[in-house]
Amino acid sequence: MWGLSMQIERYETGKRMSQAVTYGGFVFLAGQVAIDAPGASVREQTTKILAQITRLLEDAGSDPTRSSARRSGLLTSPASRI
């Protein structure tokens, strides 16, 4: 398929999951949290998480300038605002 690798590659694989997976020219990242920054400010946690994302993308042969963020989740509103 367009000369892209159709092989799955995993990065930072633990017992249950990998922090990053590549397949077909795409890099998929697990949700990132600032687990080692308890009590840090929102700014410090955000900086830490963005650094983790950058490192994972680079490990997978990409970088943040080549990425398109997609988020899956459920957004809800209080009943009084619907």
MMTF fields as JSON, N, C-alpha, C and O atoms, coordinates in Angstrom:
{
  "mmtfVersion": "1.0.0",
  "mmtfProducer": "UNKNOWN",
  "numBonds": 327,
  "numAtoms": 328,
  "numGroups": 82,
  "numChains": 1,
  "numModels": 1,
  "chainsPerModel": [1],
  "groupsPerChain": [82],
  "chainIdList": ["A"],
  "bondAtomList": [4, 2, 8, 6, 12, 10, 16, 14, 20, 18, 24, 22, 28, 26, 32, 30, 36, 34, 40, 38, 44, 42, 48, 46, 52, 50, 56, 54, 60, 58, 64, 62, 68, 66, 72, 70, 76, 74, 80, 78, 84, 82, 88, 86, 92, 90, 96, 94, 100, 98, 104, 102, 108, 106, 112, 110, 116, 114, 120, 118, 124, 122, 128, 126, 132, 130, 136, 134, 140, 138, 144, 142, 148, 146, 152, 150, 156, 154, 160, 158, 164, 162, 168, 166, 172, 170, 176, 174, 180, 178, 184, 182, 188, 186, 192, 190, 196, 194, 200, 198, 204, 202, 208, 206, 212, 210, 216, 214, 220, 218, 224, 222, 228, 226, 232, 230, 236, 234, 240, 238, 244, 242, 248, 246, 252, 250, 256, 254, 260, 258, 264, 262, 268, 266, 272, 270, 276, 274, 280, 278, 284, 282, 288, 286, 292, 290, 296, 294, 300, 298, 304, 302, 308, 306, 312, 310, 316, 314, 320, 318, 324, 322],
  "bondOrderList": [1, 1, 1, 1, 1, 1, 1, 1, 1, 1, 1, 1, 1, 1, 1, 1, 1, 1, 1, 1, 1, 1, 1, 1, 1, 1, 1, 1, 1, 1, 1, 1, 1, 1, 1, 1, 1, 1, 1, 1, 1, 1, 1, 1, 1, 1, 1, 1, 1, 1, 1, 1, 1, 1, 1, 1, 1, 1, 1, 1, 1, 1, 1, 1, 1, 1, 1, 1, 1, 1, 1, 1, 1, 1, 1, 1, 1, 1, 1, 1, 1],
  "groupList": [{"groupName": "MET", "atomNameList": ["N", "CA", "C", "O"], "elementList": ["N", "C", "C", "O"], "formalChargeList": [0, 0, 0, 0], "bondAtomList": [1, 0, 2, 1, 3, 2], "bondOrderList": [1, 1, 2], "singleLetterCode": "M", "chemCompType": "L-PEPTIDE LINKING"}, {"groupName": "TRP", "atomNameList": ["N", "CA", "C", "O"], "elementList": ["N", "C", "C", "O"], "formalChargeList": [0, 0, 0, 0], "bondAtomList": [1, 0, 2, 1, 3, 2], "bondOrderList": [1, 1, 2], "singleLetterCode": "W", "chemCompType": "L-PEPTIDE LINKING"}, {"groupName": "GLY", "atomNameList": ["N", "CA", "C", "O"], "elementList": ["N", "C", "C", "O"], "formalChargeList": [0, 0, 0, 0], "bondAtomList": [1, 0, 2, 1, 3, 2], "bondOrderList": [1, 1, 2], "singleLetterCode": "G", "chemCompType": "PEPTIDE LINKING"}, {"groupName": "LEU", "atomNameList": ["N", "CA", "C", "O"], "elementList": ["N", "C", "C", "O"], "formalChargeList": [0, 0, 0, 0], "bondAtomList": [1, 0, 2, 1, 3, 2], "bondOrderList": [1, 1, 2], "singleLetterCode": "L", "chemCompType": "L-PEPTIDE LINKING"}, {"groupName": "SER", "atomNameList": ["N", "CA", "C", "O"], "elementList": ["N", "C", "C", "O"], "formalChargeList": [0, 0, 0, 0], "bondAtomList": [1, 0, 2, 1, 3, 2], "bondOrderList": [1, 1, 2], "singleLetterCode": "S", "chemCompType": "L-PEPTIDE LINKING"}, {"groupName": "GLN", "atomNameList": ["N", "CA", "C", "O"], "elementList": ["N", "C", "C", "O"], "formalChargeList": [0, 0, 0, 0], "bondAtomList": [1, 0, 2, 1, 3, 2], "bondOrderList": [1, 1, 2], "singleLetterCode": "Q", "chemCompType": "L-PEPTIDE LINKING"}, {"groupName": "ILE", "atomNameList": ["N", "CA", "C", "O"], "elementList": ["N", "C", "C", "O"], "formalChargeList": [0, 0, 0, 0], "bondAtomList": [1, 0, 2, 1, 3, 2], "bondOrderList": [1, 1, 2], "singleLetterCode": "I", "chemCompType": "L-PEPTIDE LINKING"}, {"groupName": "GLU", "atomNameList": ["N", "CA", "C", "O"], "elementList": ["N", "C", "C", "O"], "formalChargeList": [0, 0, 0, 0], "bondAtomList": [1, 0, 2, 1, 3, 2], "bondOrderList": [1, 1, 2], "singleLetterCode": "E", "chemCompType": "L-PEPTIDE LINKING"}, {"groupName": "ARG", "atomNameList": ["N", "CA", "C", "O"], "elementList": ["N", "C", "C", "O"], "formalChargeList": [0, 0, 0, 0], "bondAtomList": [1, 0, 2, 1, 3, 2], "bondOrderList": [1, 1, 2], "singleLetterCode": "R", "chemCompType": "L-PEPTIDE LINKING"}, {"groupName": "TYR", "atomNameList": ["N", "CA", "C", "O"], "elementList": ["N", "C", "C", "O"], "formalChargeList": [0, 0, 0, 0], "bondAtomList": [1, 0, 2, 1, 3, 2], "bondOrderList": [1, 1, 2], "singleLetterCode": "Y", "chemCompType": "L-PEPTIDE LINKING"}, {"groupName": "THR", "atomNameList": ["N", "CA", "C", "O"], "elementList": ["N", "C", "C", "O"], "formalChargeList": [0, 0, 0, 0], "bondAtomList": [1, 0, 2, 1, 3, 2], "bondOrderList": [1, 1, 2], "singleLetterCode": "T", "chemCompType": "L-PEPTIDE LINKING"}, {"groupName": "LYS", "atomNameList": ["N", "CA", "C", "O"], "elementList": ["N", "C", "C", "O"], "formalChargeList": [0, 0, 0, 0], "bondAtomList": [1, 0, 2, 1, 3, 2], "bondOrderList": [1, 1, 2], "singleLetterCode": "K", "chemCompType": "L-PEPTIDE LINKING"}, {"groupName": "ALA", "atomNameList": ["N", "CA", "C", "O"], "elementList": ["N", "C", "C", "O"], "formalChargeList": [0, 0, 0, 0], "bondAtomList": [1, 0, 2, 1, 3, 2], "bondOrderList": [1, 1, 2], "singleLetterCode": "A", "chemCompType": "L-PEPTIDE LINKING"}, {"groupName": "VAL", "atomNameList": ["N", "CA", "C", "O"], "elementList": ["N", "C", "C", "O"], "formalChargeList": [0, 0, 0, 0], "bondAtomList": [1, 0, 2, 1, 3, 2], "bondOrderList": [1, 1, 2], "singleLetterCode": "V", "chemCompType": "L-PEPTIDE LINKING"}, {"groupName": "PHE", "atomNameList": ["N", "CA", "C", "O"], "elementList": ["N", "C", "C", "O"], "formalChargeList": [0, 0, 0, 0], "bondAtomList": [1, 0, 2, 1, 3, 2], "bondOrderList": [1, 1, 2], "singleLetterCode": "F", "chemCompType": "L-PEPTIDE LINKING"}, {"groupName": "ASP", "atomNameList": ["N", "CA", "C", "O"], "elementList": ["N", "C", "C", "O"], "formalChargeList": [0, 0, 0, 0], "bondAtomList": [1, 0, 2, 1, 3, 2], "bondOrderList": [1, 1, 2], "singleLetterCode": "D", "chemCompType": "L-PEPTIDE LINKING"}, {"groupName": "PRO", "atomNameList": ["N", "CA", "C", "O"], "elementList": ["N", "C", "C", "O"], "formalChargeList": [0, 0, 0, 0], "bondAtomList": [1, 0, 2, 1, 3, 2], "bondOrderList": [1, 1, 2], "singleLetterCode": "P", "chemCompType": "L-PEPTIDE LINKING"}],
  "groupTypeList": [0, 1, 2, 3, 4, 0, 5, 6, 7, 8, 9, 7, 10, 2, 11, 8, 0, 4, 5, 12, 13, 10, 9, 2, 2, 14, 13, 14, 3, 12, 2, 5, 13, 12, 6, 15, 12, 16, 2, 12, 4, 13, 8, 7, 5, 10, 10, 11, 6, 3, 12, 5, 6, 10, 8, 3, 3, 7, 15, 12, 2, 4, 15, 16, 10, 8, 4, 4, 12, 8, 8, 4, 2, 3, 3, 10, 4, 16, 12, 4, 8, 6],
  "groupIdList": [1, 2, 3, 4, 5, 6, 7, 8, 9, 10, 11, 12, 13, 14, 15, 16, 17, 18, 19, 20, 21, 22, 23, 24, 25, 26, 27, 28, 29, 30, 31, 32, 33, 34, 35, 36, 37, 38, 39, 40, 41, 42, 43, 44, 45, 46, 47, 48, 49, 50, 51, 52, 53, 54, 55, 56, 57, 58, 59, 60, 61, 62, 63, 64, 65, 66, 67, 68, 69, 70, 71, 72, 73, 74, 75, 76, 77, 78, 79, 80, 81, 82],
  "secStructList": [7, 6, 6, 7, 7, 7, 1, 7, 3, 3, 3, 3, 3, 7, 1, 1, 7, 3, 3, 3, 3, 3, 3, 6, 6, 3, 3, 3, 3, 7, 7, 7, 7, 7, 6, 6, 7, 6, 6, 7, 7, 2, 2, 2, 2, 2, 2, 2, 2, 2, 2, 2, 2, 2, 2, 2, 2, 2, 2, 6, 6, 7, 7, 4, 4, 4, 7, 7, 7, 7, 7, 7, 7, 7, 7, 7, 7, 7, 4, 4, 4, 7],
  "xCoordList": [0.843, 0.0, 0.882, 1.375, 1.093, 1.857, 3.252, 3.809, 3.829, 5.185, 5.341, 6.465, 4.23, 4.3, 4.384, 3.855, 5.045, 5.159, 3.807, 3.176, 3.372, 2.116, 2.396, 1.575, 3.56, 3.952, 3.698, 3.956, 3.195, 2.964, 4.275, 4.951, 4.629, 5.796, 5.319, 4.536, 5.798, 5.397, 6.577, 7.723, 6.28, 7.296, 6.894, 5.727, 7.874, 7.656, 6.5, 5.496, 6.682, 5.652, 5.764, 6.834, 4.655, 4.573, 3.802, 3.636, 3.329, 2.58, 1.245, 0.798, 0.602, -0.741, -0.856, -1.809, 0.089, -0.072, 1.258, 2.269, 1.23, 2.392, 2.06, 0.904, 3.067, 2.854, 2.68, 2.038, 3.253, 3.105, 3.129, 3.798, 2.375, 2.321, 2.342, 1.659, 3.129, 3.094, 2.51, 2.724, 1.764, 1.184, 0.771, 0.092, 1.18, 0.76, 1.103, 0.349, 2.226, 2.632, 2.033, 2.278, 1.251, 0.639, 1.267, 1.728, 1.279, 1.737, 0.53, -0.129, 0.25, -0.853, -0.257, 0.552, -0.661, -0.139, -1.209, -2.394, -0.778, -1.669, -1.887, -1.122, -2.915, -3.138, -1.958, -1.457, -1.511, -0.339, -0.775, -1.619, -0.192, -0.462, 0.866, 1.881, 0.837, 2.052, 2.12, 2.061, 2.244, 2.2, 3.342, 3.19, 4.465, 5.611, 5.73, 6.808, 4.622, 4.639, 3.474, 2.727, 3.309, 2.198, 2.368, 3.465, 1.268, 1.315, 1.856, 1.906, 2.258, 2.788, 1.641, 0.484, 1.97, 0.953, 0.469, 1.104, -0.651, -1.193, -0.167, 0.02, 0.487, 1.503, 2.651, 3.09, 3.13, 4.236, 3.81, 4.573, 2.587, 2.098, 1.943, 2.305, 1.404, 1.226, 2.568, 2.717, 3.545, 4.891, 5.476, 6.075, 5.302, 5.808, 5.141, 5.817, 3.827, 3.084, 3.48, 3.675, 3.601, 4.004, 5.408, 5.683, 6.29, 7.64, 7.574, 8.306, 6.694, 6.52, 6.011, 6.499, 5.034, 4.474, 5.548, 5.673, 6.322, 7.4, 8.405, 8.811, 8.803, 9.777, 9.218, 9.929, 7.958, 7.364, 7.272, 7.562, 6.873, 6.805, 8.186, 8.33, 9.193, 10.556, 11.062, 11.728, 10.753, 11.143, 10.534, 11.132, 9.331, 8.629, 8.99, 8.421, 9.93, 10.374, 9.54, 9.539, 8.831, 8.012, 8.371, 9.389, 7.543, 7.711, 6.388, 5.511, 6.225, 4.943, 4.504, 3.307, 5.435, 5.046, 4.357, 3.725, 4.472, 3.854, 2.614, 2.144, 2.08, 0.981, -0.344, -0.415, -1.369, -2.741, -3.409, -3.588, -3.768, -4.338, -5.795, -6.58, -6.126, -7.506, -7.776, -6.945, -8.926, -9.258, -10.606, -11.562, -10.668, -11.939, -12.408, -11.622, -13.657, -14.178, -15.639, -16.204, -16.232, -17.628, -17.707, -17.212, -18.329, -18.512, -19.947, -20.884, -20.119, -21.47, -21.663, -20.7, -22.913, -23.274, -24.214, -24.926, -24.213, -25.214, -26.609, -26.805, -27.567, -28.922, -29.538, -30.328, -29.184, -29.773, -29.262, -29.841, -28.196, -27.618, -27.941, -27.55, -28.639, -28.93, -30.025, -30.417],
  "yCoordList": [-1.179, 0.0, 1.233, 1.623, 1.844, 3.071, 3.004, 4.042, 1.841, 1.691, 1.879, 1.968, 1.942, 2.12, 0.77, -0.231, 0.763, -0.462, -0.813, 0.014, -2.042, -2.493, -3.396, -4.232, -3.208, -3.967, -3.119, -1.916, -3.749, -3.046, -2.978, -3.991, -1.779, -1.592, -0.942, 0.008, -1.46, -0.961, -0.291, -0.712, 0.761, 1.509, 1.604, 1.827, 1.433, 1.486, 0.566, 0.995, -0.702, -1.69, -2.207, -2.621, -2.175, -2.698, -4.001, -4.635, -4.406, -5.652, -5.609, -6.625, -4.436, -4.346, -3.532, -3.709, -2.647, -1.75, -1.137, -1.282, -0.454, 0.285, 1.769, 2.157, 2.593, 4.036, 4.588, 5.621, 3.9, 4.312, 3.076, 2.088, 3.152, 2.073, 2.711, 3.706, 2.135, 2.607, 1.516, 0.325, 1.953, 1.034, 1.834, 2.855, 1.368, 1.988, 3.46, 4.223, 3.869, 5.262, 6.177, 7.383, 5.617, 6.407, 6.056, 4.934, 7.03, 6.809, 7.02, 8.058, 6.032, 6.104, 6.152, 5.3, 7.155, 7.309, 6.966, 7.229, 6.375, 6.177, 7.535, 8.473, 7.631, 8.864, 9.141, 8.232, 10.364, 10.739, 11.565, 12.454, 11.26, 12.011, 12.354, 11.697, 13.393, 13.806, 13.042, 13.634, 11.737, 10.869, 11.13, 10.911, 11.587, 11.829, 13.298, 13.758, 14.025, 15.439, 15.759, 16.706, 14.975, 15.26, 16.633, 17.014, 17.357, 18.673, 19.772, 20.931, 19.436, 20.449, 21.298, 20.876, 22.485, 23.369, 22.797, 21.92, 23.306, 22.876, 23.147, 22.321, 24.288, 24.631, 23.617, 23.164, 23.268, 22.301, 20.919, 20.24, 20.507, 19.211, 19.189, 18.211, 20.268, 20.364, 20.319, 19.625, 21.052, 21.045, 19.638, 19.199, 18.94, 17.574, 16.634, 15.835, 16.728, 15.865, 16.141, 15.204, 17.404, 17.734, 17.218, 16.8, 17.245, 16.689, 15.175, 14.622, 14.503, 13.06, 12.73, 11.8, 13.491, 13.276, 13.477, 12.673, 14.546, 14.815, 13.667, 13.218, 13.197, 12.099, 10.821, 10.143, 10.494, 9.29, 9.404, 8.442, 10.567, 10.764, 10.624, 9.992, 11.203, 11.106, 9.663, 9.216, 8.93, 7.519, 6.712, 5.752, 7.117, 6.415, 6.953, 6.517, 7.896, 8.424, 9.579, 9.846, 10.266, 11.4, 12.6, 12.588, 13.625, 14.787, 15.542, 15.301, 16.452, 17.151, 17.969, 18.192, 18.415, 19.216, 18.378, 18.923, 17.063, 16.166, 15.482, 14.499, 15.985, 15.277, 16.0, 17.215, 15.216, 15.692, 15.057, 13.84, 15.845, 15.301, 14.92, 15.665, 13.765, 13.3, 12.82, 12.145, 13.167, 12.761, 12.08, 12.561, 10.967, 10.274, 10.516, 10.436, 10.804, 11.003, 11.386, 11.563, 11.51, 11.876, 13.223, 13.387, 14.186, 15.51, 15.611, 15.253, 16.088, 16.231, 17.627, 18.344, 18.006, 19.301, 19.059, 18.056, 19.968, 19.849, 19.915, 20.597, 19.223, 19.157, 20.541, 20.749, 21.476, 22.819, 23.596, 24.622, 23.132, 23.859, 23.213, 23.74, 22.093, 21.385, 22.101, 21.667],
  "zCoordList": [0.0, 0.0, 0.0, 1.058, -1.113, -1.304, -0.724, -0.365, -0.619, -0.127, 1.37, 1.864, 2.107, 3.552, 4.248, 3.764, 5.373, 6.156, 6.762, 7.42, 6.534, 7.112, 8.31, 8.687, 8.891, 10.064, 11.306, 11.307, 12.353, 13.616, 14.389, 14.571, 14.841, 15.699, 16.983, 16.959, 18.106, 19.416, 20.112, 19.959, 20.881, 21.611, 23.077, 23.402, 23.953, 25.396, 25.794, 26.362, 25.475, 25.743, 27.172, 27.617, 27.87, 29.231, 29.238, 28.195, 30.41, 30.545, 29.811, 29.278, 29.779, 29.212, 27.939, 27.18, 27.688, 26.545, 26.136, 26.822, 25.008, 24.518, 24.564, 24.393, 24.794, 24.806, 23.394, 23.204, 22.405, 21.011, 20.126, 20.427, 19.013, 18.035, 16.653, 16.412, 15.747, 14.361, 13.479, 13.704, 12.467, 11.495, 10.268, 10.378, 9.118, 7.868, 7.745, 7.14, 8.307, 8.187, 9.244, 9.227, 10.164, 11.221, 12.566, 12.776, 13.472, 14.842, 15.749, 15.691, 16.582, 17.532, 18.933, 19.299, 19.718, 21.077, 22.098, 21.889, 23.202, 24.345, 25.01, 24.786, 25.811, 26.567, 27.47, 28.132, 27.507, 28.306, 29.509, 29.397, 30.647, 31.878, 32.542, 32.313, 33.366, 34.089, 35.405, 36.483, 35.309, 36.489, 37.459, 38.661, 36.967, 37.848, 38.256, 38.63, 38.181, 38.574, 39.523, 39.278, 40.609, 41.524, 42.176, 42.587, 42.258, 42.884, 41.996, 42.41, 40.792, 39.873, 39.332, 39.342, 38.866, 38.289, 36.957, 36.371, 36.502, 35.209, 34.108, 33.215, 34.172, 33.181, 33.182, 32.125, 34.372, 34.476, 33.976, 33.29, 34.324, 33.863, 32.345, 31.691, 31.791, 30.34, 29.629, 28.623, 30.145, 29.566, 29.581, 28.6, 30.688, 30.832, 29.825, 29.178, 29.695, 28.775, 27.327, 26.553, 26.955, 25.582, 25.276, 24.151, 26.263, 26.077, 25.881, 25.061, 26.637, 26.473, 25.075, 24.433, 24.608, 23.268, 22.207, 21.283, 22.34, 21.383, 21.357, 20.285, 22.529, 22.621, 21.973, 21.232, 22.248, 21.658, 20.136, 19.424, 19.639, 18.185, 17.557, 16.511, 18.184, 17.656, 17.7, 16.766, 18.775, 18.86, 17.718, 17.231, 17.297, 16.228, 14.841, 13.84, 14.779, 13.492, 12.971, 11.769, 13.853, 13.45, 14.318, 15.009, 14.284, 15.152, 15.208, 14.379, 16.169, 16.329, 15.11, 14.928, 14.283, 13.118, 12.055, 11.15, 12.152, 11.167, 11.718, 11.144, 12.818, 13.452, 13.335, 13.152, 13.448, 13.462, 14.67, 14.71, 15.626, 16.866, 16.665, 16.079, 17.156, 17.182, 18.588, 19.196, 19.097, 20.458, 20.446, 19.837, 21.118, 21.289, 22.711, 23.655, 22.859, 24.198, 24.137, 23.058, 25.278, 25.397, 26.089, 27.204, 25.428, 26.02, 26.523, 25.809, 27.723, 28.276, 28.815, 29.087, 28.966, 29.539, 30.718, 30.753, 31.669, 32.735, 32.116, 31.11, 32.695, 32.14, 31.95, 31.029, 32.807, 32.711, 31.505, 31.146, 30.879, 29.74, 28.415, 27.374, 28.411, 27.148, 26.398, 25.314]
}
